[in-house]
């Protein structure tokens, strides 16, 4: 393919792949995408684009780790690409939490004040009405987009119990906080005994730690820096342009989009790949990028 002049993303292009397990003698299935930087065609192996985790499949799991991160659907291709791109930004920012859990110490506590975003106010009120508490934190990432963590915990009178977390990146802090809180609520619902068949007794018994923060003062959610904020009523295309601009400003080399069809059903699906964006660390075939390594060293220094 290279001899034919085709641009290919091989086993070294993404952080959820590794040259160590690459078998040059095997056949690969290649998917066609497009670069958002120059508009040129690009090809990537199915393992980076698709999602097929059947144990009897023939995909190369030694060189590539299949993941749903960066895979999204929407009412339009632009919608799907926007959601997939924001998810990649979120997971890059939360990579340290994948390694160390809630004790990573990479967040800054946020205080939610009612009145800035009605939907978030209603969601917080519903959590509190159920006798639970919710809290928020800002997770700093290399892309200047608001990545927010939300936590649902037992009421203040209880000292034990599971704490459920959610993480999200959107175009405004309030939207990120709402999406993260909904994810935390979803996590709580799906771990109620009997709701899932892939949890062991240990999963139910394990108690989650509270998020540990770096030293510093907490901030108000509605007073975060507004340089990354775009109006909630903006079109998906306008939001995508804004997000793509922030990503390129952060030094990401390129953004590759792989349309996956679905238009006949009124839903479009897409995969987005970004070199140098950190995949979930410690889970299968994953390389550690420079940004995560720098964060690890900074985190270690602060612990000392």
Secondary structure as UniProt FT lines:
FT   TURN            2..5
FT   STRAND          8..9
FT   TURN            11..12
FT   TURN            15..16
FT   HELIX           19..21
FT   TURN            24..25
FT   STRAND          30..35
FT   TURN            36..38
FT   STRAND          41..45
FT   HELIX           46..49
FT   TURN            55..56
FT   TURN            61..63
FT   TURN            69..70
FT   STRAND          71..74
FT   HELIX           77..93
FT   HELIX           95..100
FT   HELIX           101..104
FT   STRAND          107..111
FT   TURN            114..115
FT   HELIX           118..129
FT   TURN            130..131
FT   STRAND          132..139
FT   STRAND          147..154
FT   TURN            156..157
FT   STRAND          164..169
FT   HELIX           173..190
FT   TURN            193..194
FT   HELIX           201..205
FT   STRAND          219..220
FT   HELIX           221..223
FT   TURN            227..228
FT   TURN            232..233
FT   HELIX           236..249
FT   TURN            250..251
FT   STRAND          256..259
FT   HELIX           263..265
FT   STRAND          268..273
FT   TURN            275..276
FT   TURN            281..282
FT   HELIX           290..303
//
